[in-house]
Amino acid sequence: MPIHQPTQRSATAPGEPLAVKQAEAALVEHYPRLVRLAYVVLPPSLGRHRRVLAAHGAVQRALPVTRTAPARTAQVPAQSRRSPEAGQAEAPANAPYASMRLRVLRTALAYERRPRWWPGRLPAPAALRPTLPVVWGLRLFPRAGGVDELALDRALSEVPGAVRAAFALQLLDGLPETAVRALLAEAGVDDPAGAVRRAARLGRPDRAAAQVLLRSGEFDPCTVQTRPSDLLRRRHRVRAAALAAALCVVAGTLAVAAGNDVRDEAPGAGVTVPALDPAALLRTAAEQWADTSRIDFTAWPVRGDRRGDGELLGRALRAWSEPPGNVQVSTTPGTVDVPPAQPPRLLFAGEVDGAAVVLFHDGGVRIVRYAEPLAGGGGAALDFARTDEADVTTGAAVVVSRTGEKARFLLAPWISETTTRDLLAPDTPGRPLEVGPDGITAPVERPAAGGGCDAWPVLQLRSSERIVENHAFLVTDLGDLAPAHLTYTPKPGGGAPARQPREATGPEALLAWARTACSLRALSGSGVRAVNNWAFAEQRLPEGGASAEWLCTRADTWRGPGRVLVQFLQPAASPTAPAAVVADRNDTALCSRFGQHILAGTHWKAASGRWYVLAAGSRAVNRIEATGQVRGAAGGPTLAVRAPRDASVELTARLREGGTLAAVR
């Protein structure tokens, strides 16, 4: 909610110096910018509620005070209609604003300064000082951002206030490094140059994106949301305060009341965070999935025979907030393990394979699994995985239990048929898989993580006619909470438009996956969302050989970057003979809709014993050239040229619409 402020006076009070008038004008005009700066610099250990109030207090106390100036009440000034964040990138270069910014920095940085004699267990003296404004009965916090904002907030919480100040001054006020060092030195920072160096490492590699995140609602203490404080605890405090006041009257001293005020303002004084309250968990109605246009984890109903167990849910939420030492925490790449900003959605709470398991869905971007043993002295486990923009297929199942070489899945409510099949047995039909009333499957064999590759189990699921989809698709366990969706793009047709990925359930797709399934081992535990096999070229082999096929296996991760394996499928006696991986590229757009052209090559030995360089390109390639130790050229999307076994060759292609293409390695 926007904080409501009273109207500011515009005239100068009698006897008030001009400098104070100018400082007040700068404060009122740039109040949102100054408060955001203070909020970023203040230590996150204060908690978001106290950080919001402390940020406003730091800016309000920055106004200079003179003997002749009239008394001022602590009010939150009105926000200027001209928001600095919405306009210019750099802060206004005027003396009053610069003076106010320096005073705000000094106050915010003081929250982490402790005198040498100060007990290390207590916050800095500034953090214990009661300040205005004060809010009773409500907890204030900025609007929750997404997973990227949470990651930035976590990174800022791990560095000192001086580093946060340098980071904010560069990205919010647009100051150069020399100006930041000078300003930090003036604010009393011991090592300004070191703070600037450490701040330069924050937000990499995309500092522009970090700047956008820093200007988002996650770091805006002028637009906040509210929740009630702990009502029962507040009632007890009111009674205790009344009793303390009576004792003060009887004793004739104010010391006890002052002590109570300080303790009430101390960090973490018994505040119940709504996001960690089991009673506040979001729960989706049982049939909502069949009556919504958003088919993802938000449509999952809560299931499990312990979904009403407040003690279990409370332990899971507390472990999520502050994992104790005996809780084993794991995260997939690109996933943050910070506590939830808002109450998460409860998907499941029940007993599976000797453990009490709880599944949460947090804000559309994360799945969180908590598991504690039902017997024995083992510790609990806490697993985090990204699931942003999940859909019918990528939001169809979650691993709820792994024991030995088997796993159980919790299926989406829209799954109407469940079978298992082996990718290395493409001609063998799927086998029905038993699913319990809570949507949990019977144990399913897991793909081998290393060593041999004799089988590759996958789930073949079919969606319900109630959501109109009614189609079958494959998912496989790659070691993350959410299994990866497998698809297939057929070979290009003559004169036909570019093919699109389709479900890998047809005979041609299954034969291609039978040759490439074992390459999926390289993707284990990397946060893969979906894997597509694209048959981008077919080539007639030299010396009258049969045809070979070129595949681009693209793995897309939940966090965005993809990995590409280019595989060469030469004729083989067995339908499951593994393909040869001829190129491996990380963090690339190749073989996606943003990288639709590809060229690859490999050395190949014919039955006669002669060696060749083979190359193939996607459908837009109309000429390939080989240079280096071997030279050759061919019109069209394929090339074959005689070459020694270890010849160094550079391959380039010309595209039909113009431009050139280098071979992927």
N, C-alpha and C positions, 0 to 999 in steps of 0.2 A: 504494500500500500504506500502511496506517496505520503511522506510526512507532512502534515499540515502545519503551516507557519503563520504567525500573525504578520500584519502589514508593517513594513519598516518605516520609520520616520525618514524624511528626506532633508529636513533642515538641520543645520548645525546648531547644537545646543549652545547657549550663551557661555562664553569663556572656553569653548573647546578648540584646541589648536587645529590648524588646517591639516597637519599631518595625520591626526586622528580621523578627521573627516575623510581624507583620501583613503586611509587604510580601511575605513568602514565601507566606502564605496567599492574598493577592490574586493573586500570580503563578500559583500552582497552579490556583486556581479559574477565572481568566480567561485562562489561557495561550493557548487557541486564538484568542481575540479579539485579544490583543496581538500574536501572531505574524502573524495576517492583516493587522493594521494595519501592522506593520513591512514585510511583503512588498509591500504596495501602495505604500508610501512609498519603498522602496529603488529605485535606478535600474534599469530593465529592461536597460540595457547590461551588467549583470553576467552575464546569462544566467540561465535559470530554475534550474539546479542551484545555482549560487553564491548566487542570491537566496534559495532555500529555506534553505540553511545559514546565510546571513547573518541572515535573519529570526529563526531560532531562537537564533543567537548574540546578537543584539541584545537579545532578551527575557531570556535567561539572564544576561547581563552587567548587566542593569538592577537586579538585586538589590543593595541596599546592603551594603557591607562595613565591618565595624568591627574594631578591633584585637583585641577579645576574641572575636570570632566564629571558630569553628573553620574549618579549611581546607575548601573545597568543591570537589567535582569537577564538571566541566562535563557535565551530564546534561540530557536533554530530559525535563521533568516529564511526569507522566501527565495525559492530558486529562480534564477534569472531566466527570462523567457528565451534568451539567446544562449543555448547550451554550447559550451566550448567543444564538447565531444562531437556534436553534430556538425560543427563547422571546421575551423582551422585546426591543423594538426599540432601546431606549436602553441605554447602558452604565451600570453601577452607579455611583451617585453616592456614593463613599466616598473618604476621603483616601488610604488605601494604594493603591487602584487608580489614582487620579488621579496620584499620585507615580510609580508604575511606568510609566504611559502617557507621562508627560513624559520620563522617562529613555529610554524606547524611542524616542520621537520624535527626541530629540537624537542618539542613536546612528545611527538610520536616515538622518537628514538630513545627518550628517557624511560620508556616502558620496559626496556631490556637492560638498563644500566643498574647494576647492583654495587653498592659500596663494598669494600673488601671485608668489612666486619659484618656484612649482612648475611643471615643464614641462607645457605644455598637452597633449602627446601622451599623457601617463600618466594613469591614473585617479587619483582623490583618494587621499590617503594611507590613509584608512580602508579603502578597497577593496583595498589591497595587504597589509593586516595579516592574518597567519594567525590564524584564530579557531576556537574549538570551537563546536559539534561538527564533526568531520571524518569524511568518508566516503571510504574507499578502494575503488577497483575498481567503483564503481557511479555512475551519474548519476541524480539525483533530479529529478522535475518534477511539478507538480500535474496532476490529471486534465484532459485537454483538453476545452474547451467547444466551443460552436458558433460560428457566424459572428458572432453578436452579442457574445459574450464576446471574440472576437478583435478586433472593432472597438473595444470599450472598452479592451482592453489596448493597442491601437495608439494610441488617443487619449491614454491616460495616459503612454505613452512619449514623447509629443511636448511634455509640459509639465514644468516643474521639480518637484523633490521637494516644495517647499513647497505647490504647487498640488495635488499628489497627496495630501499630508497633509490639506489643508483638505477636499478631496473625501471622503476616507475618514472623517475625523472627523464630517462631517455625515451621511453615509449609513450608516456602520457604527456609530458611537457616538451618533448622533442629537443632536449638539450644535448649538445655535443659532449664528448667524454671530458674535455678540458673544463667545461663549465660545471659538469657534474662533480668532478674532483674538487674544484674550488668551493662549491656549495657545501659538499659534505665536510670539508675541512672547517668551514665556517660554522657548521652545525655541531662540531665537536667530535667528529668521527676520527678514530686513531689512525686508520690506514685507508684513506680515500681511494688511493690507486688500486689497492688490493680489492676493495669492494667493487670498483668499476670492472676490474678484470673478471671477477666471479660473476657479476651481473651479465657480462657479455656472453657467458656460456648458457644463460637461461633462455628458454624459448627457441633454441636452435633445433633444426636448421632453418625454420621459417619464422623469422622475427616479425614479419608483417602479420602473420596469423596470430602470433602472440600478442601483438599490439591490439588486434581486434578483440581477442579474448579479454585483455585487461580492461577494455572499454565496455565490456558486456555487463549485463545485469548482475552477474555473479559477484562483481567487485564494485557495485553501486550502492553505497549505504544511504543514498537519498531516496531510493525507491525500494521499500522493504515489504515483507510479508509479516503477519503476526500470528502467534499461537498463544494460548493461555499458558501461564506457568503452572506448576504443580499445585492444584487447587487445595488438596488436603494439607500439603506441607505449608501452603500459604496461610491456611486457617490456623494451623498450629503456631506459626510464627506470629500471627496477629495476637493470639492469646499470650504467647510468651512475651511479646513486646509490651502488652498491657500490664502483665505482671512485673516486667522489668521497670516500667514507668512508675508503678506503685511503689516498688522498692526504692527507686531513686528519690521519690518524694519523701518517703520515710527516712531514708539515709541522708538526704540533703546533698547528694553528689550527682554530677552529670557524667562521671567517668564510665559507669556501666553502660549508659545509653550510647555513649560514643563508641565504646568497644563493640556493642551489638551492631551499630551501623557499619563499622568496618568489616565485621565478620559477614554481614549480609551481602556486602559487595565483593567478598573474596571469590576468586575464580572457582567455578564448579561447586558452588554452595548448594548441593542437593537438587539441582535443576533436572527435571525429567525432560529429556529431549523427545519431542513427539515422534521423530523418525525411528526411535529405538523403543517405542512403546508397542508391545504386542497387540494391544487393543486397537491401535491406529493402523494396523496393516490393511492394505487394500485387498479386497476379495471380489473376484469376478463371479457373477451369477452362472449357474450351471449351463444354461442354454444360450448364453449371450453370443457364443461363437457362431451360431447358426443364424443370427439376426444382426450382423454387423458387416460393414465393408472393410474393416481392418482385421485381417486374419494374420495375427502374429501372437506373441506371448501375452499381450494384453488381453487377449480373448480366452486364455486358458482359465478354466475354473479351478478353484482350490480343491485338492483331493488329498487323501491319506487319512488313516484312522486316528492320527494325533494332531489334526489341524486345529483342534480346540484346546490343546495342551499349552496353556500360557507359560508354564515354567520352561518347557522345551524351547518355545519360541523366544522367550526372554533370554535364555542362554545363547541361542544362536545369534540374536541381535547384539548382545553384549560382546560376544566373541568377534563379531564383525566390526564393532566399534573399536575395541581395544583387545586384540587377540592375546591371551595369556601365553606364557612360554611353552606350554604343552600342546598348543594348537599349531598344526602344520599348515602353513598358508602357501597356496600355489596360484599363479596368475598366468593366463595366456599372454603372449606378446601384445603390447599396446593396451592392456587392461589395467586400470588403477584399482587399488584395494582400499580406497578411502571409505569412511562410513557414509551411509546414505544421507542425502540432503533433505529428503522427504520420505514419508513412510513408503517402504517398498511394497510390491504386490506379492502375496503369498501364493505359491503354486502348489506346494506339496509339503506335508508333514506326516511322516509315518515311519514304520519299521521295515527295513529291507536288509536281508542278509546279515542279521546280527547287529545292525546299527540303526540308531534313530537319525533319520535324514530329513533335512528341511531345505526346500528350494525357494529362493526369492527371485523376483524380477525387479530390477531397479531402474526406474525412469526410462525405460525403453532402450537402454544401452548395455546392461549387464545381466548375466545370470550368476547367482551366487548359491553355492551348495555348501551346507553345513552338515557334518556327519559326526556323531559321537558313538562310541561302542556301548552296547547295552550291558556288557559284562566285561570284567577284566580291568586292568589299570592303564590301558592304552589311551593316548591323547586323541583329541578331536581333530578333524580336518576341515579346512575352509578353502574352497576353490572359487576362483573368479574367472569369468569368460565374457568376452564381448558378444553381443547379439543385436547390435543396432540394425534397423531396417530389415529384420527377419520377415519372412513371408510364409506362404503355404508349405514350401518344401524345407527351407532353412530353419523354420520354426516348428518343425513337425515332431521333434524328439529331443530329449535331453538325457544324458547318462546319469542315472540315479545311483548306480552302484557298480563297482568293479572289484571282483574277487578272483585272484589268480588269472587265468586266461579267458575269463568270461566277463560279460557286462550285462546289466539290465538297463532298459530304457523306460522313461516315462513318455508316453506318446501324447500328441496333441489330441484334443477331443474330436477333431475333424478326420481322424484316420479311421477308415472303415474296414480296411483289410491289411493284414500284416503277414508277410512271408520272409524267409531268409533264402539266400542263394549264395553260391560261390562264384566269384568272378573268374576263377581259373577253371571252371566247368561250365562254359557258355551254353552247352547243349542240354544241361540238366535243369529241369524246371525247379521253381522255387518250392520250398517246404513251408507249410503253414506254421506260424509261431503263435503260441498261446499268449493271450493278454488277459491280465487280471481285471477285476471290476474297477480298480482305481487307475487303470491305464498303464500298469507296469508289465513289461514283457517278461517272459521266461528268460533264463540265462542264454546269452548269445555268444558264440565263439568270437574272440577278438583276433584281428589280423596280427601276424607275427611282427613284433617290433624289430627284430634283428635275426641274423642267421638265415635259415632256410626260408623259402617262400613257397610252401606246398599248397596253400589255400588262401583265399582272401574273402572272408565272409562279409556280406553286406545285407542291409535290410531293404526289402522291396515293399514300399508302402503305397496304399491307394487312398486318395482323399474322398470324402463323402459327397454324394450327390446333393446334399443339402446346401453346399456352398458352390454348386454348379461345376466346380473343377472336375471331379471324378476322373482323375488320371493317375497312373502309376509312376513312381519315381524311385531312384536308388539313393541311399545314404550309407556312409561308412564311418566307422569309428577311427579317427586319427589321433586319439589321445586327449582331445579336448572335451568339454562338457557337451557342446553341440556337435553332432556328427556332420560331416561334409556332404554336400549334395553333388552327385556325379551326373554329368551330362555329356552329350556327344554332338559334334557338328559334322555332317556327312561331307564326302568329297564334292568338289565343285562340279556342277553339271555344265554341259556344253551350252553356252549362251544364256544360261539361267542366272537370275540374280544371286547375290551372295547368300549362302545358307545361314541359318540362325541355329544356335544351340537348341537341342531337343533332349527329351528324356532318354537315358541310356538303357532302355528296356528292349529295344528291337534287336534282331539277330546281328545286323551289321555293327551296331554299337557294342554289343556284348562280345563279339569277336575282337574288336579293337581293344576293349578293356581287358580281355584275356591276355593280350600281349603286353599290356602296359601296367597292369594292376600292381605289380611288385615295385614299381617306381614310386608308388605312393608312400613307401616307407620313409623316403627322404623328407616328407612333409609332416611327419608326426610331431605333434605338440607345438606347431607354429601358428595356431589360430586360424586355420583354413576354413573358409565359408563354403566354397564350391570349387570343383575341379572339372574342367571341360577338356575333352579330347577332340581336337580339330584336325580332321584329315584334309590338309591344305593342298596336297599334291599327290599324284600317282605317276610313276616313272617306269618306262620299259627299260630293263637292264641290258647292258651290252652283251654281245656274243649270243644273241638269240635267247636270252634268259626271260624269265617270267617278269611280271610286274612287281614293283615294290611300292610301298606306301610311306608317306611322310606325315607324321603327326606332330602337332604342337599341343602339349599338355600344359594347360594354364591353371594354376591354383590361385584363386582370389582369397585374400584374407579379410577378416572382419574390419581391420583397421585401414584397409585400402590398398597397400602395395601388393603386387602379385609376383609370382615366380613362374618361370617358363622352362619346361624341358622339351627340347625338340628330339623326337625319336624316329629312328629309321627302321621300318618293318620290312625286311627282305623275306623272300619266300622261306618257309620252314616246314619241316615234316610234322611238327606238333602245333596245334592251334594255340598252345599256351607258351610257345618259345618266347622268351623275353625279347623286347625290342632293344635296339642299341641307342643309348642316349648320346647324341652328337653335339648338343649344346645345352647349357644350363645358365640361365640369367635371372638374377634377383632384381626386385624393385623396378619393374618394367611394365609398359603398357602393351607390349607385343602380344598378339593373338587375342586382343580384346577389341571392343568396338572403337577404342581410341588408338589402336595399333593394328590395322587390318592387313598390313603388308608384311611379308616375311620372306627371307632367303636363308637357306642353310645348305651345308655341304658336309661330305664325309669321304674318307678313303674306303674303297670296296674291292675285295678280291674275287675275281671270277673263278669258275670251275677250272679254267685252264691254268690258273696260277698267276695270271696277269693282274696288275693292280690298276685301278681307275680312281679318278676323282669324280664323284657324283655330286650334283647340286640340283636343288628344286626350289621354286618360289611359289607364292600364292597366285591366285587367278589374275591379278593385275600385272604380273611380270610377263614381258614379251621378249626379253633378251637377257642372257646371262653371259658374263665374260670371266675368264680365269687368267690371272697374271701372276708373275713371280717366277718360280722355277719351272712352272708349266704354263703354257699359254693355249687358250682355246676360247671359242665363243659358239653360242647356239641361239637361234631364234626360238621363242616360246618359253615356257616356264620350267624346262628341265635342261640339264647339261650332263654329258658324260665324256671324259677325256682321259686318254692313257697318261699315267703318272707313276713315278716310283712310289714305293710304300710310304716313305717319310717326306715326300716333297712338300715344300712350303708353298702354299697357293693362297692368293687373295681373290675372293669372289665378290663381284658386284653385279647388280641387276638394273635394268632400265624398266620403268613402269609405263604402262600403256598411256596414261594421262600426262606423262612427263615426270621427270625427276629420277633419281637413282636411289639404290638401296644396297647397303652393305650386309654381308652375311652375319648372322648372329653366331656367337661363339659360346 
